[in-house]
């Protein structure tokens, strides 16, 4: 094992600990990843000895930055060029006690660097081989409720099963999340949502009441029956949208065809924000329905302006959970606009969609319009009444829209505008500044659709418009 594990960072730290008569153990994720044959860039150590002296000298010796935090345990986090290293004081009098006080068996294995031996008092290696996440003891979540979310994230990350008693204890203690650190909950949620193929684990989270404990208002969507266009209640539908989003992004090349690589540039560069925002929007896009549900005189179920209420609800939780400005803004955008593509699809399906309307859509949203179309596709498929043939029609529509954007619209967006805001103010000094954006947008649309080709034509177009 030593040949696989040791590198310049570990070797330097080990030698420094030895010079100070301290005992150093590598623990946690790096050991787990070793048995899973994965590379790791994060190392966790337990040090029996002078932690302050050794950690600071180690960081300075390699010219690495570090921070010290002391919550339950004193820890130094050291940021090296390609590694992040945590060095922590022990959780017990010896390494066995330390390991037994950790969260899951698969994280409770230590490597004794000096003796080149593995210490595994709880059978973590066997659980790794069996692909099982198991808590160390029944008080695991009582000691730190954030572990409730982490158990699902670790299982999703490695495609592991969650041991039945662990799932039962997670459900028993899920209410503890209501009083947990909002920052730590957000951090775990973002890590979970940024993974692909998590739907199975999201269902388990919902079954264990984790979703409703974090976002209490989503509990109201359980059993909220929808219109005849939907097969499922609001909660089941929302979870299904999440599922079809992952289904779509696992089939990007098939859905987008020749535009696949072009979209991948956008998606890859913004993947974390886009994927997290889409999945949050899946959970919240219909959250306002229980608050806006009405029954019409003819007995039909309606949810007027539920998008606005859903966005408002998510905004309330975004103040509690610091997802960040960009994720919050993008999630609210997907929630508020998720019905809009259905209007465009109806026109396209009837062969009545004009190029000007496609330009208008993408001028407003650019490549986030493609993301919105993916959300609308997932939302449509999740209604539960779409045949395989009809599904392919929606896929064809998305491919058509993407092709229109990348092949006809995006190349024109980089062209120099025929007219700018200063030109408009010079010509129409009394115009309200807020109108300028609208006029510029209309002029750009006319330029893309080739209604105007020169600055004079743009001026004449504006005069007629105003």
C-alpha positions in Angstrom: 0.0 0.0 0.0 2.8 2.4 0.8 3.9 2.6 -2.8 0.4 3.7 -3.9 -0.2 6.1 -0.9 3.1 7.9 -0.3 3.8 11.1 -2.1 6.0 14.1 -1.3 3.4 15.7 0.9 2.7 12.6 3.0 6.3 11.7 3.2 7.3 15.2 4.5 4.6 15.2 7.0 5.4 11.7 8.2 9.1 12.6 8.6 8.3 15.8 10.5 6.0 13.9 12.9 8.6 11.3 13.5 11.2 14.1 14.4 8.8 15.4 17.0 8.0 11.9 18.4 4.4 12.2 17.2 2.3 9.4 15.7 0.6 10.1 12.4 -2.3 8.2 10.8 -3.9 8.6 7.3 -7.6 8.2 7.7 -11.0 8.7 6.0 -11.6 9.2 2.3 -8.1 8.6 1.0 -8.2 5.1 2.4 -11.7 4.4 1.1 -10.6 5.7 -2.4 -7.6 3.5 -2.3 -9.8 0.4 -2.0 -12.1 1.7 -4.7 -9.1 2.3 -6.9 -9.9 6.1 -7.2 -7.5 9.0 -7.1 -7.8 11.5 -4.3 -6.6 15.1 -3.9 -7.7 15.4 -0.2 -5.9 13.8 2.7 -7.1 13.6 6.3 -4.7 12.8 9.1 -5.0 12.2 12.8 -1.9 13.3 14.8 -1.0 12.2 18.3 1.5 14.8 19.3 2.1 18.6 19.0 -0.5 19.4 16.4 0.1 23.2 16.3 3.9 23.0 15.9 3.9 20.2 13.3 1.0 21.5 11.2 2.3 25.1 11.0 5.9 24.0 10.3 4.7 21.6 7.6 2.7 24.3 5.9 5.4 26.9 6.0 8.0 24.3 4.9 6.1 23.7 1.7 5.0 27.3 1.3 1.3 26.3 1.6 -1.5 28.4 3.0 -3.4 27.1 6.0 -6.3 27.9 8.3 -7.0 26.7 11.8 -10.5 26.0 13.1 -11.5 24.6 16.4 -15.1 23.5 16.7 -15.4 20.0 18.3 -11.9 19.1 17.3 -8.9 21.3 16.6 -8.0 21.0 12.9 -5.5 22.6 10.5 -6.5 22.7 6.8 -3.5 23.2 4.6 -3.9 24.2 1.0 -1.0 22.9 -1.2 -0.7 23.3 -4.9 -2.5 20.1 -5.9 -3.6 18.7 -2.5 -5.8 19.8 0.4 -4.6 18.3 3.7 -6.5 18.2 7.0 -4.6 17.4 10.2 -6.8 16.9 13.3 -6.3 16.0 16.9 -7.6 12.6 18.0 -11.2 11.7 18.9 -10.0 9.3 21.6 -7.0 8.0 23.5 -5.8 5.8 20.7 -6.5 5.3 17.0 -9.1 2.6 17.6 -11.1 4.9 19.8 -10.8 7.7 17.2 -12.1 5.4 14.4 -15.0 4.2 16.4 -16.1 7.8 17.1 -16.3 8.6 13.4 -19.4 8.5 11.1 -19.4 5.5 8.8 -17.5 2.2 8.7 -16.1 3.0 5.2 -14.6 6.2 6.6 -13.3 4.5 9.8 -10.1 2.9 8.5 -6.6 4.2 9.3 -3.2 3.6 7.7 -0.2 3.4 10.0 2.4 4.9 7.7 5.4 3.9 10.0 4.4 0.3 10.2 2.7 0.0 6.8 -0.4 -1.5 8.4 -4.2 -1.0 8.2 -6.3 -0.5 11.3 -9.9 -1.4 10.7 -11.8 -2.1 13.9 -15.3 -1.9 12.4 -14.9 -3.9 9.2 -14.9 -0.9 6.9 -13.0 -2.8 4.2 -15.6 -5.5 4.0 -18.4 -2.8 3.7 -16.4 -1.2 0.8 -16.2 -4.6 -0.9 -19.9 -5.2 -0.3 -20.7 -1.6 -1.5 -22.5 -0.7 1.7 -22.7 2.6 3.7 -23.2 1.8 7.4 -23.1 4.0 10.5 -20.7 3.2 13.3 -23.3 3.4 16.0 -26.9 4.3 16.6 -26.0 7.7 18.0 -24.1 8.7 14.8 -26.6 11.3 13.7 -27.3 12.6 17.2 -23.6 13.6 17.4 -23.8 15.4 14.1 -27.1 15.6 12.1 -25.3 16.7 8.9 -24.2 13.1 8.6 -27.8 12.3 7.6 -27.3 14.1 4.3 -23.8 12.8 3.9 -24.8 9.2 4.1 -26.9 9.7 0.9 -24.2 11.7 -0.8 -21.5 9.1 -0.1 -23.8 6.3 -1.3 -24.7 8.2 -4.5 -21.0 9.1 -5.1 -19.9 5.4 -5.0 -23.2 3.8 -6.1 -23.4 2.0 -2.7 -26.4 0.6 -0.9 -27.4 2.1 2.4 -27.6 -0.5 5.2 -31.3 -0.9 6.4 -30.6 0.1 10.0 -28.7 3.1 8.9 -31.7 4.2 6.8 -34.0 3.6 9.7 -31.9 5.7 12.1 -31.6 8.4 9.4 -35.4 8.6 9.3 -35.7 8.6 13.1 -33.3 11.5 13.4 -34.2 13.5 10.2 -36.0 16.1 12.3 -32.6 17.1 13.8 -31.8 18.8 10.5 -34.2 21.6 11.3 -31.7 22.9 13.9 -28.5 22.1 12.1 -26.1 24.6 10.6 -27.7 26.0 7.4 -24.2 26.6 5.8 -23.2 22.9 6.3 -26.6 21.6 5.1 -26.1 23.8 1.9 -22.6 22.5 1.4 -23.7 18.9 1.6 -26.8 19.5 -0.6 -24.7 21.2 -3.3 -22.2 18.3 -3.4 -25.1 15.8 -3.7 -27.0 17.8 -6.4 -23.9 18.3 -8.5 -23.6 14.5 -8.9 -25.3 12.6 -11.7 -27.4 9.5 -11.2 -28.7 10.5 -7.8 -32.4 10.0 -8.3 -32.6 6.6 -6.4 -30.9 8.2 -3.4 -33.2 11.3 -3.6 -36.1 8.9 -3.3 -34.5 7.3 -0.3 -33.9 10.8 1.2 -37.6 11.6 0.7 -38.7 8.3 2.2 -36.5 9.1 5.2 -38.2 12.6 5.5 -35.0 14.4 4.9 -36.3 16.6 2.0 -39.3 17.7 4.1 -37.1 18.4 7.2 -34.9 20.7 5.2 -37.6 22.3 3.1 -40.7 22.1 5.3 -43.2 23.6 2.8 -42.4 20.8 0.3 -44.2 18.4 2.7 -47.5 20.1 1.6 -46.9 18.8 -1.9 -47.4 15.2 -0.7 -50.8 14.1 -1.8 -51.7 17.4 -3.6 -53.6 16.0 -6.6 -53.2 17.8 -9.9 -55.3 18.2 -13.1 -56.2 15.4 -15.5 -53.0 16.1 -17.5 -51.0 14.7 -14.6 -50.8 11.1 -13.4 -49.1 11.9 -10.1 -49.5 14.2 -7.1 -47.2 17.3 -6.9 -44.4 15.7 -4.8 -44.2 12.5 -7.0 -44.3 14.7 -10.1 -41.5 16.9 -8.8 -39.3 14.0 -8.0 -40.0 12.6 -11.4 -38.9 15.8 -13.1 -35.6 15.4 -11.2 -35.4 11.9 -12.6 -36.0 13.0 -16.2 -33.4 15.8 -15.9 -30.8 13.2 -15.0 -32.2 11.0 -17.8 -31.8 13.8 -20.3 -28.3 14.8 -19.3 -27.2 11.1 -19.6 -28.4 11.3 -23.2 -27.1 14.7 -24.3 -25.5 13.4 -27.5 -28.7 11.6 -28.6 -31.0 14.4 -27.7 -28.9 17.3 -29.2 -27.4 15.5 -32.2 -24.9 17.7 -34.0 -25.3 20.5 -31.4 -24.1 18.2 -28.6 -20.5 19.4 -28.5 -21.5 23.1 -28.8 -23.9 22.8 -25.9 -21.3 20.8 -23.9 -19.0 23.9 -23.8 -21.7 25.8 -22.0 -22.8 23.0 -19.8 -19.3 21.9 -18.8 -18.2 25.4 -17.9 -21.3 26.1 -15.8 -22.1 22.5 -14.8 -22.2 22.9 -11.1 -24.5 26.0 -11.1 -26.7 24.7 -13.9 -27.2 21.2 -12.6 -27.8 22.3 -9.0 -30.2 25.0 -10.2 -32.2 22.6 -12.4 -32.5 20.0 -9.6 -33.6 22.6 -7.1 -36.1 24.0 -9.6 -37.4 20.4 -10.1 -38.1 20.2 -6.3 -39.7 23.7 -6.1 -41.2 24.5 -9.5 -44.7 23.3 -8.4 -44.2 24.0 -4.7 -46.7 26.9 -4.9 -49.5 24.6 -6.1 -50.9 23.7 -2.6 -51.2 27.4 -2.0 -52.9 28.4 -5.3 -55.1 25.4 -5.9 -58.7 26.1 -6.9 -61.6 24.0 -8.2 -63.6 25.6 -11.0 -67.4 25.5 -11.3 -67.1 22.7 -13.8 -65.0 20.7 -11.3 -61.6 21.2 -12.9 -58.4 21.6 -10.9 -56.4 24.8 -11.6 -53.3 26.4 -10.1 -53.3 30.1 -11.2 -49.9 31.8 -11.0 -48.4 29.0 -9.1 -45.0 29.7 -10.7 -44.8 33.1 -8.9 -45.7 31.5 -5.6 -43.2 28.6 -6.2 -40.5 31.1 -6.9 -41.4 33.1 -3.8 -41.2 29.9 -1.7 -37.7 29.0 -3.1 -36.6 32.6 -2.5 -37.5 32.2 1.2 -35.4 29.1 1.5 -32.6 30.6 -0.5 -32.3 33.2 2.4 -32.0 30.4 4.9 -29.6 28.2 2.8 -26.8 30.2 1.2 -26.7 28.6 -2.3 -25.1 31.7 -3.7 -26.5 34.5 -5.9 -26.0 32.8 -9.2 -27.7 29.5 -8.2 -30.5 31.3 -6.5 -31.1 33.6 -9.6 -30.9 30.7 -12.0 -33.2 28.4 -10.0 -35.8 31.2 -9.8 -35.5 31.7 -13.5 -36.2 28.0 -14.2 -39.2 28.0 -11.8 -40.7 31.2 -13.1 -40.3 30.4 -16.8 -40.8 26.6 -16.8 -44.2 26.8 -18.6 -43.0 29.2 -21.4 -41.5 26.5 -23.7 -44.8 24.7 -23.8 -46.3 27.6 -25.7 -43.5 27.5 -28.2 -43.8 23.8 -28.6 -47.5 24.1 -29.3 -46.8 26.5 -32.2 -43.9 24.3 -33.5 -46.1 21.2 -33.3 -48.8 23.0 -35.4 -46.1 24.2 -37.8 -46.9 27.8 -36.8 -43.7 28.8 -35.0 -42.0 31.8 -36.7 -38.3 32.4 -36.7 -38.8 35.8 -35.0 -40.4 34.0 -32.0 -37.4 31.7 -31.7 -35.0 34.7 -31.9 -37.1 36.5 -29.3 -36.8 33.5 -26.9 -33.0 33.1 -27.3 -32.3 36.9 -27.2 -33.8 36.9 -23.7 -32.2 33.7 -22.4 -29.3 32.8 -24.7 -27.8 29.4 -23.8 -29.8 29.3 -20.6 -32.7 28.9 -22.9 -31.4 25.5 -23.8 -31.2 24.6 -20.1 -34.8 25.8 -19.8 -35.8 23.6 -22.7 -34.3 20.6 -20.9 -36.2 21.5 -17.8 -39.4 21.8 -19.9 -38.7 18.4 -21.5 -38.3 16.8 -18.1 -41.4 18.5 -16.7 -43.5 17.2 -19.7 -42.2 13.6 -19.4 -42.8 13.6 -15.7 -46.5 14.1 -16.1 -46.7 10.3 -16.6 -49.0 10.4 -19.6 -46.5 10.7 -22.4 -46.1 7.8 -24.8 -42.7 6.9 -26.1 -43.7 8.2 -29.5 -44.8 11.6 -28.1 -41.6 11.7 -26.0 -39.5 11.6 -29.2 -41.6 14.5 -30.6 -40.5 16.6 -27.6 -36.9 15.5 -28.1 -37.1 16.5 -31.8 -38.5 19.9 -30.7 -35.6 20.5 -28.3 -33.1 19.4 -31.0 -34.7 21.8 -33.5 -34.5 24.7 -31.0 -30.9 24.0 -30.2 -30.0 23.8 -33.9 -31.8 27.1 -34.5 -29.8 28.8 -31.7 -26.3 27.4 -32.5 -26.5 27.5 -36.3 -28.6 30.6 -37.0 -28.8 32.8 -33.9 -25.6 32.5 -31.9 -23.3 33.4 -34.8 -25.3 36.6 -35.3 -25.2 37.6 -31.6 -21.5 38.4 -31.9 -22.0 40.7 -34.9 -21.6 44.4 -34.1 -25.0 46.0 -33.4 -26.2 48.4 -36.1 -27.1 50.9 -33.3 -26.3 51.4 -29.7 -27.9 53.1 -26.6 -26.1 56.4 -27.1 -27.4 56.6 -30.7 -31.0 56.1 -29.4 -30.5 58.8 -26.7 -29.1 61.2 -29.3 -32.0 60.7 -31.6 -34.7 60.6 -28.9 -33.4 62.6 -25.9 -36.8 62.4 -24.1 -37.0 58.6 -24.1 -37.1 56.9 -20.7 -33.8 55.0 -20.0 -35.7 51.8 -19.2 -37.0 51.7 -22.8 -33.6 51.6 -24.3 -33.0 47.9 -23.5 -36.3 47.0 -25.2 -35.5 49.0 -28.3 -32.0 47.6 -28.5 -33.4 44.1 -28.2 -36.0 44.7 -30.9 -33.3 46.2 -33.2 -31.0 43.2 -32.6 -33.9 40.8 -33.4 -34.6 42.7 -36.6 -30.9 42.5 -37.5 -30.8 38.7 -36.9 -33.9 38.1 -38.9 -32.4 40.3 -41.7 -35.3 42.8 -41.6 -32.6 45.5 -41.3 -29.1 45.5 -42.7 -27.7 49.0 -42.3 -27.6 51.7 -39.6 -30.0 53.9 -41.6 -32.5 51.0 -41.8 -32.1 50.6 -38.0 -32.9 54.3 -37.5 -36.0 54.1 -39.7 -37.0 50.9 -37.9 -36.7 52.6 -34.5 -38.7 55.7 -35.6 -41.5 53.4 -36.8 -41.3 51.4 -33.6 -41.4 54.4 -31.3 
